[in-house]
Amino acid sequence: MISATQIYDYVQCPHRVFLDAYGDRALRDEPNAFVELLWEQGIKHEENIISSLPITADMSQVDKANRERETLAAMHRREPLIYSGRLTSGDLVGEPDLLQLRGSGYIPGDIKSGSGFEGDESEGKLKKHYAVQLGHYVQILEQIGMGDGSREAFVIDRQGNHVPYLLMELQGVRNTQTWWEYYQQSLSEVRAIVQQTQSTMGALSAVCKLCHWYSHCKQELVAQDDLTLIAELGRTKRDVMIQAISSVHAFAGCDPASFIQGKKTIFPGIGPDTLLKFHARAQLLSTPGATAYLKEPVRLPVARNEVYFDIEADPMSDVVYLHGFVERLHGQPATARFIPFFAEGTESAQEEAVFSQAWGYLQSKVQDSTIYYYSKYERTAYKKLAEKYSNVCSVEDVENLFALPAMIDLYFDVVKKSTEWPAYDQSIKTLAQYLGFRWRDTHPSGAASIEWYHRWIESGDQAIKQRILDYNEDDCLATGIVVDGIREL
């Protein structure tokens, strides 16, 4: 039976669908603490949402063997709102959180602990993995004659907002495929994967690190010398290149000009400049002892004082709980001093208090210091905080601060634009470790920090709090290490 979970996973990684169906479970990683936290928080969120809804038929207490029968009975009784039902049709199975009676039939809904939209919520772009799950439920409802014919569904998100998913609408201005067509395409490919009439390949990407097949897949990709080991060369680009270029070493040894025709390459979606960039990275990965280098001159501002800035946020609670700063004298790592502003709880007043403290600190330091952060995340988070706490500062204040020459986005303004590294990605952890820096924690990650924060909120254990602070301090110190490393280049 093909489930909505398989369709969801397919959007993230087709190879996971295959491995979950046929892979050796002994090769799976140990359960990830952050993923387990997501499940726990998702269950709590769902319970909170359900308690506020006018549920008329609760299937959650019915054993699975009888749940489909009872769900159908509730639908035939025309119950207005059914919770935790189960439906099947042919080789499809679905367990929508909600089935809402509308007119002559039902529309499905899911309760999500994340945002109902992708990226910037103001753009209102639907999430692909949510859309295909909902499409799966709509398909089953249509096949059993219980849909309302609209091919509409909905998500109730982390804020309790009711987000419509109109599956017959186009995905975007440029992408004229409807969400329903995208679901149908995804279903067809999942069916082929499950029936083993279509093969799949792993691909290294940011989403891999939370997957239980991560270690196994990465080991296979390294052994295969797969093109996705090249930073920013993802699955889609690999798949259009692989017939002509089989591996990283093959790419490094070829003449990229042979694939360039005028202002284009023979690979759809990959321009000449991008191809040359990937070729340079392939050569770095294929050359023993290769070192990082500058693609163009870099002139970093020189001030007597330097500040390295990193925040920690919990998307599940929608709270920024730590603003960390390491300040030091220019070129003198031994003078580094860590200054954290830590929220002692998830309440708005506590988040506002530490934001106010951090904002005041930045205002004072930007006058005589160069301030470094890694990627646009801090700026985006500060704009959202300004929207929530306008008495601290305005969104315009944030934009003006981050536009100052003293504020340096080390990733976008320097690393991505002007450097190349013999590494699989350009994350701060990868580059700092390449330069010899080591985090004190054995498993450092932003996701782990979120899990630690939840444990600290529940227990008040000061050792956990210190672990969070140490991790954030190391992130800030690592940014300084990368700055120093670039200067040496």
N, C-alpha and C positions, 0 to 999 in steps of 0.2 A: 504493500500500500504506500502511496506517495502522500507525504504529510506536508502541512504548511511549513513546518520547521525545515524540511529538506529544501523547499523552494526558497526560504529565507537564506539558508546556508549557501545555496547555489549562487545567489547574487554576490555574496562575499567571496566565495571560492568554490568553483565546481569540483575541484579535487577533493575537498572535504566531504562532499556528498558521496563520492566513490569510496573514500577511506572509511567513512562511517558505516558504509554498507558492506565492504569487503576487506578492510584493513585488519591487520593483526592488533587486537586491542592491547596486547602486552607492550606494544611500541608507543602507546599513548603516554603523554606526560602526566605527572601527578596533577590532581585537581588544582587549578589556579585559585588562590585565595580571593583575588579580586573578582573573578568570574562568579565564585560562590556568593560573594557579597552582593553582586548584581542580582542574582537569583533571590537572595533573602530580601533585599530592598524592593525588588519587583513584587514579591509576594505581599509585603507589608503595604506597598502602594496600592496594589489591587484590592486588598482588604479594606483600605480606607475609602477608595472610590466606591466599591460595592456597597458599603454601609450607607452611602449618601444617595444611592440610586433606588428607584421604585421597582425592585426586582419582583416579578410575580411568579417565577418558576425557577427554583434553584436546583440545578443538576449536580452541583459539586459534591453533594452527600450521597449520590447514587453510585453504586459500584460500576466499574467500567463495562462489565459484561451487559448491564442493563441500561446504560446511559443513553445509547442511541435510541433504543425503543422509547424511553421516557421523554427524550428530547422531541422525537416525532409526535408523540402523544400530546405534548405541551403545545406544539405548533398547530396541530389539528384542533386543539381547544382554543387556538388563537390567543394564547397568552401574550400580553403586550411586551414583556421584556424577560427574556430567558437568559440565565447565567450559566456558563460552563457547560454548554451542550456538546454533543458529539454527533457528527454526521458522516456518512459514507456514501459513495456512489462509484461503482466500478472499481478502479484501482486507486481511488482518491479517498483520503480520510482527512477530516478537519475538526478541530476543537476550538471554535471561536469563543472568545470570552463572553460576548453578548450577541444575542439575536433579537433585533427590535422589529416589532410588527409595524409595517407602514403600508397602508392601503390594503391591497390584496395579497401581500406577501411579506417576506422578511428581508432585512438588510443586516449584514454582520458588522460587529465592532470589536476592536481589541483595546485593552487597557495597557498603556505603555508608560514605563517610568522615565522615558526620555522625552525629548521634544517631539511634537507631531510633525515638524518640518525639518528639512535638511539645512545645516549651516545657519545662515542668518534668517531668523524666523520672519523678519519683515518681508523677505522675498517670497515666502509662502510656497517654496518648492517641496513637493512631497518626497518622502524617503522611499527609495526603490524597494528596500527589503520589507517595509511595511506594506507597500502597495501590492507586492506579489502575494504576500500572506492573505491579505484581504481579498485579492482576486481569486485565490484558491477557494475561499469560503463561498464567494459569489458563484463560482463555477459549480460547486456541489449543490448549492441551493437551486440553481437553474436546472440542473440535471434531475433533481428529485421533484421539480415543479413547485418549489416553495419560495422562490425569489420574487421580488416585486417588479422585475423587468428593467430596473433603472441602471443596474451595474454600479450602484453606489454603495459606499461603506463609510466607516468612520473610525477615528482613533480618539480615545480619551487620554490626553498626555499627562506629563508629570505635574502640570499646573491645574489639572482638572478641566482643561479646555477641550471642547468637542470639535475635532478637526475633520471636516468632510474629505473623503477620498473619492473623487469623481473619476472613475476608472475609464470612462469613455473620452476623457479629455486628452489633448496632446501633452506629451511630456515637457515640451518647451517650444520656443519659437523656431529653433533650428532643428530640434528633434521632433519630427512630425508623426512618430509612432505613438499610438495611444498607450496609456497604462495597461489597458486590457490586452492589447496586442503584445505588449512586453511580457505580461504574465503568461500568455499563451505560448510565446516563444520559450520562456523559461521552463514552463511545464513540459514542453516537448523535449527539451534538452535533458531535464532531470529524468524523465522517463527513459530516454536513451541511455543515460549513465547507469541507471538502476538495472536496466535490461542488458547492460554491457555491450550495447551496439555502438556506443560512442566512448572513446577513451578520453582521459583527462590528464592534465599535467599540473604539478605544483607550481607556485610562483611566489617569490619572496616579496612581501609587502608589509606595510605598517600594521595591518589587521592580523597578521600571522601570530604575533607574540602572545595573544590571549587564547589561541587555539590549542586544543589538546594534542594536535599532530605537529606542533611547531618544530620540536627537536628532530623528529623523524623526517619531516619534509625538508628542513634546512640541510640536514646531512645528505639527503638524496640530491638536492639541488647543487650542493658543492661538488658531490661526486660526479654529477652530470655536467658540471661547468656551465650551468644554465645561464642564459642571458639576463634573467631577472636579478642576478647577483650584482649587476651594474646599477649603481645608484640612479633612481628615478626611471629606470627602464622596466616598466611593469608588464603585467600579463598581456594586455592588449597590444602593446608595441612588440613584445616578444613574439606573439602569435603571427604578426604580419611579417616578421623578419626571419623566422626560423627556417623556412624552406631554403633561403639563400645563405643564411649564416647560422650554423648549428650550435656554436658555443662561444664562450668568452674568448678563449684562445684563438679560435678560428677568426673571430671578429678582429682581435688585436693584430693578427697576421695578414689581414687583407688590406687592399687599397680602397678606402671608403669612396674615393672619387668614382670608382666603377659603378656605384649605385646612384650617382647623382646625374640627373638629366635637367640641365638648365637651372631653374629656380626650385626644382622639386627633386625628390628621390623616388626610387621605384617602390618605396614602402608608404602606403597610404597613412596620412596623419603624422608623418615624420619628415620634417624639413631638413635641408642640408646642414644648417647650423647644429640642429639637435643631433643629427647622425654623427657629425664630427666630434661633438661633445661626448657622446657615448663611446665612440672609437677611442678617444683619449683615455677614458675611464677603463675601457677594456685593456688597453696597454698597461695602465698602472696595475690592474689586478693580475695581469699575466707576467709581470716582470718581477722576479725575486729581488727583494731589497729596494723596490721602488719607493720613492719618497714624495711627499706632497710638494706642490709648487704653485706659484702665482701665475694666473693667465694674463694679468695686467697689473700695473703698479697699484699698490694700495697705500693710501696715506691716512692713517688713523690719527684722530686729533690727539694732541699731547697736552695734558693738564697735570698739575701737581698731584691731584687726587683722582682716583678712579673708583667707580661703584659698579658692582655686578649684581644684577637684579633678577629675581625669579619668584613666581608665585605658585601656590598650590591651591587647587580648587576642587570641590566635590560637585560634579554635575548632577548627582542624584538629589542632593539637598539644595542645589543651586546656591552654594555659598563659597566665597573665597576665604579660606581659613588661615592662610599664611602668606605674608609678604616678607620675603627674605632679601637682605642686602649684605653684601660683603664690600667693605670699603678698605682701600689700601693706598699707599703712595705709589705713584707711577713707577712701574718696573721693579717694585720691591714686594714680592709675594709674602715675605716674612712679616710684613706690617699688616697683613690682612686681619680685619676685625668683623665679626658677624653681628648683624643687627636685625633681629626678627620681630615682626609684629604678628602675634599669634592669637587667633580667636578661641576663647575658652569654651565656646559653644556654637551652635548653629543658628541661634536667634538673630534676627535682623539687627538688633541693637549692638550685638557683639561684632557682627560683620562690619557694620558701619563704623564702630569705634576703631577697629584696626585699619580700615580703609582710610579714615581721617588721619590716623597717626602716620601711615605710610605716605599719604599724599603730602602731609606737612614735611616729612623727611625729604621727599623728592624735591619739593619746592625749595628747600634750603640747600640741597646739594647741587642742584643743576646750575647754580650760580658760579661755582668754582671747580666742578668735577666733570669728567666724561663718564656717562652712565651707559652701560652695556646691558642688553637683554637679548634673548635668543628666539627669534621668530615673532610673529605679529600677535601672539596669544596675550601677552601682557597688555598691549594697547587695546585690544578688543575687550578684554576683561575689565579694564579701567573705564572704558566707555559705558559698558553695561552697569558698572557700579555707580558711575555718575548719574545714569538715568534713574537708578534706585534711590540714590542719596544725593539729591541736588543741592542740599545745604552744605555738603562737603566741597563739591566743585561741579561745574557743568560739563557736558559733553564737549563743548567748544574749548573749555579749559584743558581737557585731556588732549584733544587734537592739537592744540597750540603747544602743549608741553612736549609731546612726542615728535613734533615737527622741528624742535630746536636742534641745531647742529651738535649739541652736546649729547643728545640721545641717539644711540647707535643700535640699530637692529643688526646684530652681528651675523645672523644667518642670511637674511635677505639682502642686506646692503654690502656684505663682505664675502662670506663663505660661498654662497650660491653664485654670486656675480663674478668673483675674482679668483677663486681657488679651485684646485683639484686635489683629491686625496685617494690613496690606495685603500678604499674601504667600500663596504656594501651599501652604506648610506652616509648621510651628512648630519646625523643627529649629534647633539652635544655630547652624549655619552660615548658614541663611537669615536668622535674626533679627539676628545680629551683622553680616552684610553689609548688611542694611537700615539698620543704625545706622552704617555707614561703615567697619566693620572689614574688613581684608583679610588673608588667610592669606599667608604667605611662599611657600608651595608653590602652583604653578599648578593642581594637581589634588588638593586635599586631601580625604581621606576615610579612615574607619577601615579600609575594605577595602584601600585603597592602602597604609596603614601596615602591614598584615599582609604584603602582598607585599614591601614594603621589608625587613621583619624577616627574612623567609625569605632574601632576597638577602644581607642582612648576615650571617646565620648561615653561609651558604655561602662568602662571600667575605672576611668580616672587614673590609670596606671602611669606614673610619671616616666617610667622607662620607655613606654611607647611614645609619649610626647617627645622625649629626647631623641628617639629614633627618627621621628619626623623632622625635628630641627636639624639633626646631623645630616640627614639626606638633603634637605633644602640648602644647607650651608655648602655641602659638597657640590651641588649643582651650580651654585654661585661661584665657588672656587674654580670649578671646571671651566666656566666661561672665561675666567681670567687666564687659565692655562691656554685656552685656544687663542685668546688675544695675543698672549706672549708668543705662542707658536707661530702665528701669522706674521708677527713682527720679525721673527727670526727668518721666515721665508724671504 
